[in-house]
């Protein structure tokens, strides 16, 4: 791991899941059974994935969350530690299993995911206190929606009040978020589906993403970034909007590409890069991640991202 000096710490507050991943030629329709080709048990969870993405890129990263008192929980914590994440904020639930995600991935890398939160569902005030106790000046906080929404809102509110940069990945989507929530978010990063659910607009391309991002800014977030996958990303703030084109790579597994993006974005911002450059870097981190199977396993090193940005796509 290449270490890059950064005085800021990235704090990830959220879920840890064990991913139960089936590879299949195509995703089943409702009521249909298909024969898969491979099965693997792999570390995941949107929170833990974002923590691994950031730590693997060399910025000091902490994780706050909860696992069950079981083999999956112990393995997930070990995996985070192996990636260099500070796990002192991860507690073990007195009862209830570790969160799991049942994932199907087809041969072009598209996926469906069902998450059963388990211990993630118990993340609450104790974890919010752990988060805020650990915050330093200028730190960044990454949130997602795989722990209870009231807890996410409390974490955002408290971190924002302490001057942290709050980056929220609204996944899985909630369609009715309280208006006051948006004002506690510095950067909101929905994907196409989540942007549609949040705004009521049918987001399908750059133009509709620009409309959705603009609406989210008007609702109070400082910056809205709509992640469009193969179409890149659209960014809006109070001063206007721009489209960041994608890097042309061959995807084999898009699981956690959004998490890679958020981890990369936080790293670039922690290093003091401007928003446009940070989004370009995040795009490259996400592109590198879809070329490798698995969630945390696919998070790239800095040298892989640099090679991709320079055009050496075989790395
Ligand atoms: O974003 C990908 C993640 O979503 C998977 O790792 C799975 O655990 C679900 O949380």
Boltz pocket constraint, residues with backbone or C-beta under 6 A from the ligand:
constraints:
  - pocket:
      binder: B
      contacts: [[A, 15], [A, 17], [A, 18], [A, 19], [A, 43], [A, 44], [A, 45], [A, 46], [A, 49], [A, 100], [A, 101], [A, 113], [A, 115], [A, 146], [A, 255], [A, 256], [A, 257], [A, 258], [A, 259], [A, 295]]
      max_distance: 6.0
